Amino acid sequence: MAVEIREIQPTKRNLLKFVHYPIDVLYRDSKCYVPPLVTDEVNSLRPDKNPAFDFCEAVYYLAYRDGEIVGRIAGIINRVVNERSGKKEARFGYIDFIDDAEVADALIDAVTRWSKSKGMEHLTGPLSFTDMDPEGMLVEGFDRVGTSGGIYNYAYYPKHIERLGFVKDADWIELLITIPKDIPEKMVRISNIVAERNNLENLHYTSRKQLVADYGDAIFKLINVAYDNIFGYSPLSDKQINHYIKMYLPFLPLNDLSMVVDKTTRELIAVGISIPSMARALIKSRGRIFPMGWKHLLHAFKHNDVVDLMLIAVKPEYQNKGVNSLLFTDLIPHFNQNGYKYAESNRELEANSKVLKQWEYFEREQHKRRRAYTKEI
């Protein structure tokens, strides 16, 4: 049967079908695929729920054959990124499909035609609305369990994308880091010197409510300035910052958070955010909170040997001065106390030597690589 591409409107019912396809059909038997939290994924795709739609527009397609869904894709235009780069670029994301050239071709063709109708000249992906969303197609590490903040895909995906003429735009690598029982001596020395020389100290909170009141806004504004020049970054608006403060900070384990401030002014200089890995819990719950998914998620917060390093942000004028050592010397004892044995790094651009250098004191393995592809259309 021929492939039929249907554009879907972003109603909750339609988006649930869009989100459930990879979870319940394509990756139903995969031991490495980590489902997203369904409610969060649906809300990210809804214009009335995601503040990124203030400067983004999107279209969603499902591919059908003989009445069954065989693929999905989203087309996205981020106007802020295009204004900053000077490009007329659309993004493709949320792409999943069976191993079938006709299906892959039809999905990319649908987004290409939509992009051209909007005056775009390039198509790049997989990318989502902003850098707070999963990015990049897995090209290495297909036998490794995914992360809750990353994309997992079968090995045939990049083969089809490359067959369609897409070429590498950027690569991210991910590391599996063994958490040392003791803080490396050299790191301790560096952190002490950096703290004294720059009048810095670590700051801790026992109240999430107080953390949000004092530094909620500052954390995301620091992320904006620290990430401003990285690949495809879309600065968070005030509305987005408020959205993410409410979405993430009230649930953040406080001893998995490290902050560095100026002793005198109390200005936030650096932040390191990590959470217990939700991968196994999301696999067991299939991305659902109810009826019993919440138990798996709660268990992951209390009993886990893997921690996900979500992000590290350092104020630009303090970068390359060893400030990261203050974050690690603060977090390592807490990681050991919590029973973590391994840490999963978030995606890191392979060309960002400054960021990759921070892992030189740790036993580590590069175990995943993901790629953003691009093509002139």
NUFILO-336047 format. One record per residue (C-alpha): x, y, z. Coordinates in steps of 0.5 Angstrom, whole numbers, padded with zeros to 4 digits, always signed. Example, Ala and Ser with C-alpha at 12.3 -4.5 7.8 and 13.67 -1.06 7.14 Angstrom:
2
+0025-0009+0016+0027-0002+0014
This chain:
377
+0000+0000+0000+0002+0007-0001+0004+0012+0004-0001+0017+0006+0002+0023+0010-0003+0027+0014-0002+0033+0018-0005+0033+0025-0008+0039+0029-0005+0040+0035-0011+0038+0040-0009+0034+0046-0012+0028+0043-0008+0028+0036-0002+0030+0040-0003+0024+0045-0003+0019+0038+0003+0023+0036+0007+0022+0042+0005+0015+0044+0007+0012+0037+0014+0011+0038+0013+0009+0045+0007+0004+0044+0009+0001+0037+0016+0003+0034+0020+0002+0040+0015-0003+0044+0020-0008+0045+0027-0004+0045+0031-0005+0051+0035+0002+0050+0029+0007+0048+0027+0011+0054+0020+0014+0053+0019+0022+0055+0014+0023+0060+0008+0023+0056+0004+0029+0059+0011+0034+0059+0012+0032+0051+0004+0033+0049+0005+0040+0053+0011+0042+0049+0008+0041+0043+0002+0045+0044+0002+0052+0043-0003+0054+0049+0002+0050+0053+0009+0052+0051+0012+0059+0051+0017+0058+0045+0011+0059+0041+0011+0066+0042+0017+0066+0037+0016+0059+0034+0011+0056+0029+0010+0048+0028+0007+0043+0024+0006+0036+0025+0005+0030+0021+0003+0022+0021+0005+0017+0016+0000+0012+0015+0000+0005+0011-0006+0001+0010-0009+0005+0016-0003+0004+0021+0001+0009+0023+0008+0008+0021+0012+0014+0022+0012+0021+0025+0015+0028+0024+0015+0035+0026+0017+0042+0022+0019+0048+0027+0021+0055+0025+0025+0058+0031+0025+0066+0029+0029+0068+0034+0035+0063+0032+0034+0065+0025+0034+0073+0026+0041+0071+0030+0044+0067+0025+0041+0071+0019+0039+0064+0016+0032+0062+0013+0032+0055+0016+0027+0050+0018+0028+0045+0023+0025+0038+0023+0024+0034+0030+0020+0029+0033+0022+0024+0027+0021+0017+0028+0019+0012+0022+0020+0004+0020+0026+0002+0016+0023+0004+0010+0025+0009+0005+0018+0010+0002+0016+0012+0009+0022+0016+0011+0022+0020+0004+0015+0022+0005+0016+0025+0012+0022+0029+0010+0018+0031+0003+0012+0034+0007+0017+0038+0012+0021+0040+0006+0015+0043+0002+0012+0046+0009+0019+0049+0010+0019+0052+0003+0012+0055+0003+0015+0059+0009+0020+0062+0005+0026+0057+0008+0032+0055+0005+0035+0050+0009+0032+0044+0013+0036+0042+0019+0035+0037+0025+0033+0033+0029+0032+0040+0033+0026+0042+0037+0024+0049+0039+0030+0050+0044+0036+0048+0047+0032+0046+0053+0029+0040+0049+0032+0034+0046+0037+0035+0040+0041+0031+0035+0040+0024+0032+0044+0018+0035+0049+0016+0030+0053+0012+0036+0051+0008+0042+0045+0004+0039+0046-0001+0044+0046+0003+0050+0040+0005+0055+0038+0012+0053+0037+0018+0058+0031+0022+0060+0033+0028+0056+0036+0025+0050+0033+0022+0043+0034+0015+0042+0033+0012+0035+0035+0006+0031+0041+0005+0027+0037+0005+0020+0035+0013+0022+0042+0016+0020+0042+0012+0014+0036+0014+0011+0037+0021+0013+0044+0021+0009+0041+0018+0003+0036+0024+0002+0042+0028+0002+0043+0031+0009+0050+0032+0011+0053+0033+0018+0052+0040+0021+0054+0039+0028+0056+0033+0033+0055+0032+0040+0058+0027+0045+0056+0024+0051+0060+0021+0057+0059+0016+0062+0063+0018+0068+0065+0014+0074+0064+0018+0080+0071+0017+0084+0070+0015+0092+0075+0021+0093+0075+0028+0090+0082+0028+0086+0087+0032+0090+0089+0037+0084+0082+0039+0083+0081+0040+0091+0087+0045+0090+0085+0048+0084+0078+0049+0087+0081+0052+0093+0086+0057+0089+0080+0059+0085+0075+0061+0091+0080+0065+0094+0083+0069+0088+0076+0070+0086+0072+0071+0092+0068+0065+0091+0064+0060+0095+0059+0055+0094+0052+0056+0096+0047+0051+0099+0039+0051+0100+0035+0046+0104+0028+0050+0102+0026+0049+0095+0022+0055+0096+0027+0059+0098+0032+0057+0092+0026+0059+0087+0025+0066+0091+0033+0068+0091+0036+0065+0085+0030+0062+0080+0031+0067+0075+0038+0068+0076+0039+0061+0074+0036+0061+0068+0039+0068+0066+0046+0065+0067+0044+0059+0063+0042+0065+0057+0049+0068+0058+0053+0062+0059+0050+0058+0053+0049+0065+0048+0054+0063+0043+0053+0055+0042+0050+0052+0036+0043+0054+0035+0042+0057+0042+0035+0060+0043+0035+0065+0049+0030+0064+0054+0025+0069+0054+0022+0072+0061+0016+0068+0060+0020+0061+0058+0024+0062+0064+0018+0063+0069+0015+0057+0065+0021+0053+0067+0022+0055+0074+0015+0052+0075+0016+0046+0072+0023+0044+0074+0026+0047+0080+0020+0045+0085+0022+0038+0084+0030+0039+0084+0034+0034+0089+0037+0040+0093+0044+0036+0094+0044+0034+0087+0045+0042+0085+0051+0046+0086+0051+0054+0086+0057+0058+0086+0057+0065+0088+0061+0072+0089+0062+0072+0097+0061+0079+0097+0055+0081+0092+0052+0074+0092+0052+0074+0085+0051+0067+0082+0057+0065+0078+0056+0058+0076+0051+0053+0077+0051+0045+0076+0044+0042+0076+0044+0034+0076+0038+0029+0077+0038+0022+0079+0037+0018+0072+0030+0017+0070+0031+0012+0065+0029+0006+0068+0023+0009+0071+0021+0011+0065+0022+0005+0061+0018+0001+0066+0012+0006+0066+0012+0007+0059+0012+0015+0060+0006+0015+0064+0005+0017+0071-0002+0014+0072-0004+0009+0074+0003+0006+0077+0008+0010+0074+0009+0015+0079+0012+0009+0084+0017+0008+0079+0019+0015+0078+0019+0016+0086+0023+0010+0087+0028+0013+0082+0029+0019+0086+0031+0015+0092+0034+0009+0090+0039+0010+0084+0046+0009+0082+0046+0013+0076+0046+0021+0076+0044+0025+0070+0049+0031+0069+0043+0036+0066+0048+0042+0065+0053+0046+0068+0053+0054+0066+0059+0059+0068+0059+0066+0067+0063+0068+0061+0068+0072+0065+0069+0066+0069+0070+0061+0064+0077+0057+0063+0079+0060+0070+0077+0053+0074+0071+0055+0077+0068+0048+0075+0072+0045+0080+0068+0048+0085+0062+0045+0083+0065+0038+0082+0068+0038+0089+0062+0040+0092+0058+0035+0088+0062+0029+0089+0061+0028+0096+0053+0028+0095+0054+0024+0089+0057+0018+0094+0052+0019+0099+0046+0018+0095+0049+0012+0092+0051+0014+0085+0056+0010+0082+0056+0013+0075+0054+0020+0072+0051+0021+0065+0054+0027+0061+0049+0031+0057+0050+0032+0050+0056+0036+0049+0059+0039+0042+0065+0035+0040+0068+0042+0038+0067+0045+0045+0074+0043+0048+0073+0048+0054+0067+0044+0056+0070+0037+0055+0077+0039+0058+0073+0039+0065+0072+0031+0065+0080+0030+0065+0080+0028+0072+0075+0023+0071+0075+0016+0069+0070+0016+0063+0068+0013+0057+0065+0016+0051+0059+0012+0049+0054+0016+0045+0055+0021+0039+0049+0024+0036+0048+0029+0030+0045+0035+0027+0044+0034+0020+0043+0040+0015+0041+0040+0007+0039+0046+0003+0032+0046+0000
